[in-house]
Amino acid sequence: MKTASWPRAVLGAMLTFALSGCVSVQLDRDYPARRYFVLDATGNSIAPQANNTGVLKLAPVRVSPRYNTKEFVYRIAPQNFETDFYNQFLVAPGSMLSDELRQALRQTNLFRYVVDAPSEVEPTHLLEATVDELYGDFSSDGTGNAVLAMSFALSEDAADKPQVAFQRRYEKTIPLKARSPEALVEGWNRALEEILNALIADLRSTN
């Protein structure tokens, strides 16, 4: 009995030592911290419209499957893309851009009401938006570019017989001030502001 207990004791000590060694390795390993960013189009500069009318319903912004991820997407060669695990959007890009689009349209006062898809208010118009491109272009020398492209379609009498009244695609490429995630987000924000300003100006001419 004494002879059999000795290997068990040694085995237990070895296992304890091995486990403690694994724990110390995990604790000592140094990983970069993940950082989270948001897009912000508060620089929208178009003045509100006085005589507004109608109810605009916003469909949730769709995002191309290529860019429908919280991780930043980088183009590093003409046909080569990669994602960045350590630099991400705080929320999914579709949800974030839906919020920015809704806020911008409400501020311009083009329509009496701007509501989301779940709303039960009867709309007079429906606006659908798709993000076609959303990435940082680092495929050539230099600091890179922020690329954002969005397509919009406005339908009238959305609750009855929808008729497309307006359809357009906007694409912006903004040179970055530095080769960094912060500069990339700044470039995306500027691109988003320019796209929303152009969209609102076009909607105003058709409304």
VOBA-1610 file (N, C-alpha, C; in pm, whole numbers, padded with zeros to 5 digits, always signed):
BEGIN
Met+00082-00121+00000Met+00000+00000+00000Met+00085+00125+00000Lys+00194+00124+00080Lys+00282+00240+00086Lys+00353+00260-00046Thr+00391+00148-00109Thr+00463+00157-00237Thr+00373+00216-00345Ala+00243+00180-00344Ala+00151+00229-00446Ala+00118+00376-00427Ser+00122+00426-00302Ser+00083+00565-00277Ser+00191+00663-00322Trp+00314+00617-00329Trp+00422+00709-00365Trp+00409+00764-00508Pro+00382+00683-00609Pro+00365+00736-00744Pro+00248+00833-00753Arg+00141+00803-00677Arg+00027+00895-00682Arg+00066+01033-00629Ala+00141+01035-00522Ala+00183+01162-00463Ala+00273+01239-00559Val+00369+01166-00620Val+00459+01232-00714Val+00382+01284-00835Leu+00288+01200-00883Leu+00207+01238-00999Leu+00124+01362-00969Gly+00067+01367-00847Gly-00012+01483-00808Gly+00071+01609-00802Ala+00194+01596-00747Ala+00282+01712-00738Ala+00321+01761-00876Met+00352+01668-00966Met+00390+01705-01102Met+00274+01774-01173Leu+00151+01723-01156Leu+00035+01782-01220Leu+00009+01922-01167Thr+00022+01939-01035Thr+00004+02072-00975Thr+00105+02170-01030Phe+00231+02127-01040Phe+00337+02212-01091Phe+00310+02251-01237Ala+00264+02152-01316Ala+00239+02178-01457Ala+00125+02278-01474Leu+00018+02261-01396Leu-00094+02353-01406Leu-00057+02493-01363Ser+00018+02502-01254Ser+00059+02635-01206Ser+00149+02701-01308Gly+00233+02621-01375Gly+00319+02676-01478Gly+00239+02730-01594Cys+00132+02658-01634Cys+00048+02705-01743Cys-00020+02836-01707Val-00069+02846-01584Val-00137+02968-01542Val-00043+03086-01547Ser+00080+03069-01500Ser+00174+03180-01498Ser+00210+03224-01639Val+00218+03129-01733Val+00247+03164-01871Val+00134+03249-01928Gln+00008+03210-01902Gln-00106+03285-01953Gln-00109+03427-01896Leu-00080+03438-01768Leu-00086+03570-01704Leu+00026+03661-01751Asp+00139+03604-01783Asp+00254+03685-01823Asp+00250+03723-01971Arg+00165+03659-02050Arg+00163+03687-02193Arg+00102+03824-02219Asp+00163+03900-02306Asp+00121+04038-02332Asp+00046+04045-02465Tyr-00083+04082-02460Tyr-00164+04096-02580Tyr-00197+04244-02602Pro-00201+04291-02728Pro-00248+04428-02753Pro-00395+04441-02713Ala-00431+04555-02662Ala-00570+04578-02623Ala-00653+04612-02746Arg-00775+04557-02752Arg-00865+04592-02861Arg-00920+04733-02839Arg-00939+04807-02947Arg-00993+04942-02941Arg-01120+04949-03026Tyr-01215+05030-02979Tyr-01346+05037-03042Tyr-01374+05181-03085Phe-01433+05196-03204Phe-01457+05328-03262Phe-01602+05337-03311Val-01649+05460-03328Val-01782+05484-03385Val-01770+05584-03499Leu-01864+05578-03591Leu-01873+05677-03697Leu-01966+05788-03652Asp-01931+05911-03689Asp-02004+06028-03640Asp-02013+06131-03752Ala-02135+06163-03793Ala-02156+06260-03901Ala-02213+06390-03849Thr-02170+06435-03733Thr-02225+06557-03673Thr-02183+06682-03748Gly-02092+06669-03843Gly-02049+06786-03920Gly-02144+06823-04033Asn-02259+06756-04041Asn-02355+06786-04147Asn-02392+06935-04143Ser-02381+07001-04258Ser-02391+07147-04260Ser-02511+07201-04338Ile-02601+07116-04384Ile-02716+07164-04462Ile-02823+07220-04368Ala-02874+07340-04400Ala-02971+07406-04315Ala-03106+07335-04321Pro-03183+07340-04211Pro-03315+07276-04211Pro-03410+07339-04311Gln-03506+07261-04357Gln-03608+07309-04449Gln-03730+07350-04369Ala-03795+07460-04410Ala-03906+07514-04331Ala-04038+07440-04355Asn-04081+07431-04481Asn-04212+07374-04512Asn-04201+07224-04536Asn-04187+07149-04430Asn-04173+07003-04444Asn-04309+06936-04446Thr-04313+06819-04506Thr-04438+06744-04511Thr-04406+06597-04530Gly-04500+06510-04497Gly-04482+06368-04520Gly-04413+06295-04406Val-04419+06163-04413Val-04356+06076-04314Val-04258+05986-04386Leu-04134+05992-04346Leu-04029+05910-04408Leu-03997+05792-04317Lys-04007+05671-04372Lys-03966+05552-04298Lys-03828+05509-04348Leu-03738+05483-04255Leu-03604+05437-04290Leu-03595+05287-04273Ala-03561+05218-04378Ala-03532+05075-04367Ala-03394+05059-04304Pro-03369+04952-04230Pro-03236+04931-04173Pro-03129+04932-04283Val-03021+05000-04258Val-02912+05008-04356Val-02851+04869-04376Arg-02848+04825-04500Arg-02783+04698-04533Arg-02636+04721-04565Val-02555+04621-04537Val-02411+04630-04562Val-02369+04512-04648Ser-02289+04539-04750Ser-02238+04431-04834Ser-02169+04326-04747Pro-02189+04197-04774Pro-02126+04092-04693Pro-01976+04106-04682Arg-01913+04170-04778Arg-01768+04188-04773Arg-01724+04275-04656Tyr-01813+04366-04616Tyr-01776+04464-04514Tyr-01868+04459-04392Asn-01952+04359-04385Asn-02048+04349-04275Asn-01983+04282-04153Thr-01889+04351-04093Thr-01818+04303-03976Thr-01777+04422-03891Lys-01768+04402-03760Lys-01723+04510-03673Lys-01573+04533-03686Glu-01499+04433-03730Glu-01356+04448-03748Glu-01327+04538-03869Phe-01228+04628-03856Phe-01191+04712-03968Phe-01143+04625-04083Val-01179+04664-04205Val-01138+04592-04325Val-01034+04677-04399Tyr-00921+04615-04434Tyr-00813+04684-04504Tyr-00791+04619-04641Arg-00773+04702-04740Arg-00731+04654-04872Arg-00579+04671-04879Ile-00507+04561-04888Ile-00361+04567-04885Ile-00299+04535-05021Ala-00382+04495-05117Ala-00340+04472-05255Ala-00466+04479-05340Pro-00453+04491-05473Pro-00573+04504-05558Pro-00680+04398-05530Gln-00641+04274-05504Gln-00738+04168-05478Gln-00716+04102-05342Asn-00657+04174-05250Asn-00620+04116-05120Asn-00670+04206-05008Phe-00760+04150-04924Phe-00814+04224-04811Phe-00785+04146-04682Glu-00782+04220-04572Glu-00768+04156-04441Glu-00848+04235-04340Thr-00880+04170-04226Thr-00953+04236-04119Thr-00862+04257-03999Asp-00899+04353-03915Asp-00817+04391-03800Asp-00892+04354-03672Phe-00843+04252-03604Phe-00908+04204-03481Phe-00898+04307-03369Tyr-00795+04389-03368Tyr-00768+04478-03256Tyr-00830+04617-03272Asn-00878+04652-03391Asn-00945+04781-03414Asn-01080+04752-03477Gln-01187+04789-03404Gln-01321+04750-03445Gln-01420+04864-03424Phe-01535+04851-03492Phe-01648+04938-03461Phe-01712+04890-03331Leu-01767+04985-03256Leu-01830+04951-03129Leu-01954+04864-03150Val-02030+04894-03255Val-02147+04814-03292Val-02137+04781-03440Ala-02226+04694-03487Ala-02225+04656-03628Ala-02243+04780-03716Pro-02171+04788-03828Pro-02177+04909-03911Pro-02316+04942-03962Gly-02398+04841-03992Gly-02533+04870-04039Gly-02616+04944-03937Ser-02612+04901-03812Ser-02686+04967-03705Ser-02634+05108-03681Met-02502+05122-03683Met-02442+05253-03658Met-02478+05353-03767Leu-02473+05310-03893Leu-02505+05401-04003Leu-02654+05430-04010Ser-02736+05337-03967Ser-02880+05364-03959Ser-02907+05479-03862Asp-02840+05478-03748Asp-02856+05586-03649Asp-02809+05720-03706Glu-02693+05721-03773Glu-02640+05845-03828Glu-02732+05900-03937Leu-02784+05813-04022Leu-02874+05857-04129Leu-03003+05914-04071Arg-03058+05847-03971Arg-03182+05895-03910Arg-03161+06032-03845Gln-03053+06049-03771Gln-03027+06177-03705Gln-03009+06289-03807Ala-02934+06261-03913Ala-02909+06364-04014Ala-03038+06408-04081Leu-03125+06313-04115Leu-03250+06348-04183Leu-03347+06420-04090Arg-03347+06384-03964Arg-03432+06456-03870Arg-03387+06600-03852Gln-03259+06622-03849Gln-03206+06757-03829Gln-03237+06848-03948Thr-03238+06793-04068Thr-03263+06875-04186Thr-03411+06911-04202Asn-03499+06836-04136Asn-03641+06870-04138Asn-03703+06859-04278Leu-03650+06770-04360Leu-03705+06752-04495Leu-03846+06691-04489Phe-03869+06607-04389Phe-03999+06544-04370Phe-04052+06580-04232Arg-04182+06578-04219Arg-04240+06613-04089Arg-04200+06512-03982Tyr-04197+06384-04022Tyr-04155+06280-03929Tyr-04058+06186-04001Val-03961+06138-03925Val-03869+06035-03973Val-03877+05920-03873Val-03922+05803-03920Val-03946+05691-03830Val-03865+05571-03876Asp-03848+05476-03784Asp-03776+05353-03814Asp-03873+05248-03868Ala-03815+05140-03919Ala-03896+05032-03978Ala-04000+04974-03882Pro-03971+04954-03751Pro-04072+04895-03662Pro-04191+04986-03634Ser-04182+05114-03670Ser-04290+05207-03638Ser-04418+05170-03710Glu-04533+05191-03644Glu-04664+05164-03703Glu-04723+05287-03771Val-04649+05398-03771Val-04696+05519-03838Val-04698+05494-03988Glu-04806+05535-04053Glu-04821+05515-04198Glu-04724+05608-04273Pro-04632+05554-04351Pro-04534+05640-04418Pro-04584+05689-04554Thr-04534+05803-04596Thr-04556+05851-04733Thr-04436+05819-04821His-04320+05794-04757His-04198+05765-04831His-04119+05657-04757Leu-04041+05582-04833Leu-03952+05482-04777Leu-03813+05504-04835Leu-03714+05512-04747Leu-03575+05528-04791Leu-03496+05402-04755Glu-03435+05342-04857Glu-03351+05224-04837Glu-03206+05261-04869Ala-03115+05211-04785Ala-02973+05243-04802Ala-02890+05116-04793Thr-02785+05112-04874Thr-02693+04998-04874Thr-02550+05050-04873Val-02468+04992-04786Val-02325+05023-04785Val-02257+04928-04882Asp-02207+04983-04992Asp-02142+04902-05094Asp-01994+04879-05065Glu-01930+04978-05003Glu-01787+04968-04972Glu-01760+05040-04841Leu-01676+04982-04758Leu-01636+05042-04631Leu-01503+04979-04590Tyr-01393+05044-04627Tyr-01263+04986-04596Tyr-01154+05093-04599Gly-01040+05057-04544Gly-00921+05140-04554Gly-00835+05086-04666Asp-00798+05173-04761Asp-00719+05130-04877Asp-00571+05158-04851Phe-00496+05052-04825Phe-00351+05061-04803Phe-00277+04977-04907Ser-00331+04974-05029Ser-00274+04890-05134Ser-00159+04956-05207Ser-00129+05082-05175Ser-00017+05151-05237Ser+00061+05227-05131Asp+00172+05285-05171Asp+00255+05362-05078Asp+00180+05486-05029Gly+00221+05535-04914Gly+00157+05654-04858Gly+00076+05620-04735Thr-00002+05717-04691Thr-00079+05700-04567Thr-00208+05623-04589Gly-00253+05609-04714Gly-00374+05533-04741Gly-00497+05622-04759Asn-00612+05558-04782Asn-00738+05628-04805Asn-00852+05560-04730Ala-00948+05640-04689Ala-01072+05588-04634Ala-01174+05581-04747Val-01232+05465-04769Val-01326+05445-04880Val-01464+05413-04824Leu-01564+05488-04869Leu-01703+05464-04830Leu-01792+05487-04951Ala-01875+05389-04984Ala-01971+05402-05093Ala-02106+05354-05044Met-02212+05433-05072Met-02347+05399-05029Met-02446+05424-05142Ser-02546+05336-05151Ser-02653+05350-05249Ser-02785+05376-05176Phe-02868+05463-05235Phe-02996+05500-05173Phe-03109+05489-05275Ala-03227+05450-05227Ala-03346+05447-05311Ala-03463+05501-05230Leu-03530+05602-05283Leu-03645+05663-05218Leu-03772+05625-05293Ser-03869+05568-05221Ser-03997+05529-05281Ser-04107+05615-05222Glu-04205+05651-05306Glu-04321+05726-05261Glu-04439+05631-05239Asp-04529+05672-05150Asp-04646+05591-05117Asp-04605+05448-05083Ala-04508+05439-04990Ala-04447+05309-04958Ala-04547+05210-04903Ala-04654+05257-04839Ala-04749+05164-04777Ala-04850+05109-04877Asp-04860+05169-04996Asp-04962+05127-05092Asp-04896+05067-05216Lys-04864+05150-05314Lys-04798+05106-05437Lys-04668+05184-05453Pro-04560+05131-05404Pro-04433+05205-05406Pro-04390+05241-05548Gln-04349+05365-05566Gln-04292+05414-05691Gln-04157+05477-05660Val-04053+05428-05725Val-03920+05481-05699Val-03912+05624-05751Ala-03886+05717-05658Ala-03877+05858-05693Ala-03733+05905-05707Phe-03642+05830-05647Phe-03502+05875-05646Phe-03412+05755-05620Gln-03303+05746-05694Gln-03207+05638-05673Gln-03069+05687-05714Arg-02972+05671-05623Arg-02838+05722-05653Arg-02733+05652-05566Arg-02613+05645-05620Arg-02498+05588-05548Arg-02394+05698-05529Tyr-02338+05702-05409Tyr-02235+05801-05376Tyr-02109+05726-05331Glu-01997+05770-05378Glu-01870+05708-05340Glu-01768+05815-05305Lys-01702+05799-05192Lys-01602+05896-05147Lys-01472+05823-05111Thr-01361+05882-05154Thr-01227+05834-05118Thr-01153+05950-05054Ile-01123+05937-04926Ile-01063+06046-04850Ile-00918+06010-04815Pro-00819+06090-04858Pro-00680+06064-04819Pro-00663+06077-04668Leu-00585+05988-04609Leu-00565+05989-04464Leu-00450+06081-04426Lys-00463+06141-04308Lys-00356+06227-04257Lys-00240+06145-04200Ala-00269+06023-04159Ala-00166+05936-04102Ala-00210+05791-04126Arg-00115+05702-04115Arg-00144+05559-04133Arg-00179+05501-03996Ser-00302+05528-03951Ser-00343+05486-03818Ser-00493+05463-03815Pro-00544+05383-03719Pro-00689+05363-03708Pro-00764+05492-03681Glu-00706+05580-03600Glu-00773+05708-03570Glu-00791+05792-03696Ala-00687+05798-03779Ala-00696+05874-03903Ala-00795+05810-04000Leu-00802+05677-03999Leu-00897+05608-04085Leu-01041+05640-04046Val-01070+05640-03917Val-01206+05674-03871Val-01238+05819-03904Glu-01141+05907-03888Glu-01162+06047-03926Glu-01195+06059-04075Gly-01126+05981-04156Gly-01155+05983-04300Gly-01293+05928-04331Trp-01331+05819-04265Trp-01467+05766-04285Trp-01573+05867-04242Asn-01549+05936-04132Asn-01646+06036-04085Asn-01663+06148-04188Arg-01551+06193-04244Arg-01559+06298-04346Arg-01633+06246-04470Ala-01604+06123-04510Ala-01673+06064-04625Ala-01823+06053-04599Leu-01860+06011-04479Leu-02001+05998-04443Leu-02071+06134-04444Glu-02006+06236-04390Glu-02064+06369-04392Glu-02089+06417-04534Glu-01991+06397-04623Glu-02006+06442-04761Glu-02117+06366-04833Ile-02127+06236-04807Ile-02234+06157-04869Ile-02370+06201-04820Leu-02385+06222-04689Leu-02514+06264-04635Leu-02552+06403-04684Asn-02455+06493-04693Asn-02483+06627-04744Asn-02532+06620-04889Ala-02466+06537-04970Ala-02507+06523-05110Ala-02644+06458-05120Leu-02670+06357-05038Leu-02800+06290-05038Leu-02911+06387-05002Ile-02891+06464-04896Ile-02995+06555-04850Ile-03021+06664-04953Ala-02916+06713-05017Ala-02935+06813-05122Ala-03016+06756-05239Asp-02989+06631-05274Asp-03064+06567-05383Asp-03209+06540-05342Leu-03229+06496-05218Leu-03365+06472-05170Leu-03445+06601-05167Arg-03380+06709-05132Arg-03448+06837-05127Arg-03497+06878-05266Ser-03419+06849-05366Ser-03458+06887-05503Ser-03571+06801-05557Thr-03589+06681-05497Thr-03695+06593-05545Thr-03819+06595-05457Asn-03806+06654-05339Asn-03917+06652-05242Asn-04022+06760-05274
//
